[in-house]
Every structure is written in C-alpha cells, then in structure tokens.
C-alpha cells in the first residue's frame, strides 16, 4: 500500500490548486480533476509526476464520469483516503431586475454546486467506507446568511445541508465529513463591486482543509468557517 490518496475536484485553479500544493507537501498522492484536464498538466509535473499525481478530465455533473474515475483510482492506487468535493461555479443573479446572468445560464451553477458534491460523495463513498476515509466539501460563508437575489448563496446553503445529512448517514461507518465555508476568497472571479474588500488567499482555505484531514481518526471536524480579517459576518 502506498501513500494515502487525496482526490480534489475543481483542482485546476483557486482553492483546489492551493489545496493540492499543500496536500502534496504533506505526502499525499493526488488525483486532480477538472473539466479541462490540460490545465492540470503543469501542476502534475510540478507536484510529483505521474507516480504521485493523476490528472483526470472529469465533469462533476456527470455521474458516469465520477463513478468511472473513482473505480479506476481505487483499483489502480489501492485506496481513496480523502475526497475534496471542491468544484463549483458562480454567476450573478437577480429576481427583480435584468442584472446578472439570464435564467438560462443558472442551471449549470446549480448542477455543479449541488449535484456535483452530491454525486462526488456518492461515487467515492464505497472506497471511503472501506478505508474509513474523509470527505470534505467546499461550502461558503454565503451559505450562512441571506444574500438578496443570490442563487449562488442558495446553492451553498444546500452544500451545508448536504454535508450534515451525509455525516448523519455515515455516523456508524468511520467516515468523517467536513464542510469548509470560506469568506471572500481571491480565486480570480471576484465582482468589481467587491474588489476593494478584504480577501482570503486560496492557500488560507487549503490550510483549513489540511487541518481537518490531519486530525486523529477519533476527531471529526464537522464545520470550518474562515473569513478574511475585516470581513463582516453578513458578507
């Protein structure tokens, strides 16, 4: 059996890429996924090459792609120890004006942010149960309060509930479940209206993930909220 295996969805940039760097330094073998696997090639070589890093094209809205990938990883690398269901997307929405994305563009966000982590958890769960592994989901501080007209916030409310419900079902399996809820994070897609606000670096969130997964098996860190210093509680 080799070093433990850490699967990260949405690993090509932002929080996923930063967490991959930290996990590699902690000794994990990495499975990095993105809709565009070519974006992962340089990261794979930098973090250890093909013996340590598996770069895979995978759309988290596709149940078939996720189950195929998880099965191959466990078969070829022997285990799946940590799964970070991190892939997500955001569009600006309004219910009372024409600002932001038209409703025809909302479905991809909902599928990615809600079905994506649910499908990821379901596809990985047999391996996680066998290895008493750890599931981590990326929520958001936006999923803890009311954001007028904000459908993204509602999807992150859903992730919070999803994590709690999965944890309840996994209580007798040894699988640990953590939801990490970052405040405003500099992932490259911040609206111009919030550009001057304090922001987390993606690595700040990655360190929270590694903190949770590094705890003894007897410790299940259920929820982590991390905001930049100076960010108000309702942002």
N, C-alpha and C positions, 0 to 999 in steps of 0.2 A: 504494500500500500504506500503510495507516495504522499506528498504534502497535501493538505486539505485543499478542496476545490471551492472557489468563490465565483459564482455566476452573477454578472451585472448586466441588466438590460439598460438600454439607453446609455451605452458606455462611450460613445464617440466624443462627447464634449461635456462641459459643465460638471455637475455633481458626480455623474457616472465616471467620467475620465479621472477626476481628482481622487475618487474612492479607489479606483483601480491602481493608481500610483501608490497609495498608502497600503493597500492590501498586498501588492507585490513586495513592498518593503517588509511587510510582516510575515512573509514566507508562504503566502498562498499561491497556488496555481490558479490562473484566471481564465474564465470563459467570458469574453466580452461580446456583447451583441448590439447590433444597430440595424435599422432598416437599410443602411448603406455600409456594408462591411468594408468597402475600400477605405473608408475613413478611419478604420481601426488598424490598418496595416502598420503604419509607423509606430503606433503605440505598442503593438505586439512585439515588434523588434526591439524597441527601447526597453520594454519591461521583462524581456527574457527569452524571446524567440519561441518557436513552435513547441518546444518541450515544456514551456511554462505558461504560454498564452495561446488560447484558442480563440480566434476571431471568427465570428459567425454572423451571417446575414439572417436576421430574424425579425419579423413584424409581430409585435406583441398582441395585435388584434387578430392574429391567426392562430387558432387553437391547434391546427395541424402542424404548423411550423414549430410551435413551442414544445409540443409533445415529442416530435421527432428529435429536436435538439436535446432535450433533457434525457431522452432514452440513449442517444449516442454518447453523451457526456458520461453518464453513469457506466455504460458498457465499456467505454474505452479508457476512462480515467479512474474508474473504480468507485467513485462516490460523488455526491454533491453535498457539501457541508454548509455553505452559506449561499442563499439566493437573495439578491438585492433587486427587488422589483421597482426599478427607478425610472423607467421610460415614461415620459409624459410630454404634453404639449399644451400650449395656451393660445387662445385668441381673445380679443376684446369683444365683449358682448353688451348689448343694451336691449331692454324690452320696451322702452318708451320712445326711442329715437332711432335714427338710421346710422348712428355712430358704431364703429367697430365692424366685425365680420358679419356678413349676411347669414341667416339661419342655415342655409345650405352648407355652410362650412363648419357648423358646430358639431356635426356627428363624429368627425374624426377625433376631435378632442375628447368627447365623451367615451368613445370606444377605447381610445388609447389610455386615458386616465382612470377609467373604471373597469372595463373589461380586461384591459391589459394586465394590471396587477392580479386580478381575479384568475385569469387564465394562467398567468405565470405561477401563481401559488398552487393551483390545481395540478398543473403539469409537473411541477417539481416535488409535490408532496410525497409521492411514494418513496422517492430517494431520501427526502428529508426525514421521513419517519424511520426508514431503515437505519439511517446514520444518526438519529437524534440531532438533526441539524437546526439551522437558524434561518428564519425568513424575516427579511427587512423590507419595509415598504416606504416609499417616499410620499409623505403627505405634504402638508403646507400649513403655515400659520394662518393662511387664508381660509383653511378649513376649520377654523375655531371661532369664527365670528361672521357677522353679516357684512357682505360687500354688495352694495346696491347694484342690481343688474348683472352680477358677475357669475356666469355659469361655471367658469374655472373654479371658483370658490366652492360651488356646489359639488363639483367632481371630487374635490379634496375632502369635503365633508364625507363623501361616500367612502374614500380611502380610509378615513379614521374608523368608520363603522365596520368596514371590511376587515381591518386588522383586528378589531375587537372580536368580531364574530369568528374569524379563523382561530384566534387564540383560544376562544372558548371551546371550539371543537377539538383543538389539539391538546387540551389540558392533560390528557392521560397518555400522550404519545411521546413526551420528551422533547417535542419540537418547540423551540422558543420563537416568539413573534414580537417584532418591534416595529413601530411606526415612528419615523423621524419627520418632524414638522418644522421646516426651516422658514424663517422670515425672508425678507427680500434678499435675493442671492444674485450675485453678478455672473449670470450664465450667458450674457450676450443678448438677451431678448427683453431687457427692461424698457417699459414705455418711457418716452421722453418726459412725460409729466412727473416721473419718479426718479429721474436721473440724478438729482442732487441729494436724494435721501441716503442715509447710511445703509451699507450693504455688506452681506457676508461674502467671503471668498468661497468658491465651491469646496476647497480643502477644509474649511471650517466645518462644513456639513459632513464631509468624508471622515473627519476625526470623530464626529459623533457616532457615525456608523461603526467605525472600528472599536470605539469604546464599548458599544453594546455587544458586539460579537466576541470581544475579548474577555468577557466576564466568565467566571466559572459556570459549569453546566447547571449548578444549583441556583443561578441567578438569571431571571428573565426580565430584562429591561423592557418594559411594555411600551413606553412612550417618551420621546425626547422632543422638547420644543427648544429651538435655538434661534435667537434673533440677533441682529447686529446691535451693538450698544447704541442707544439713542432711538431705536425704532419703537414707536408707540404700540400698545397692546392690540390696537384695532386696525393695524396695517398688515 
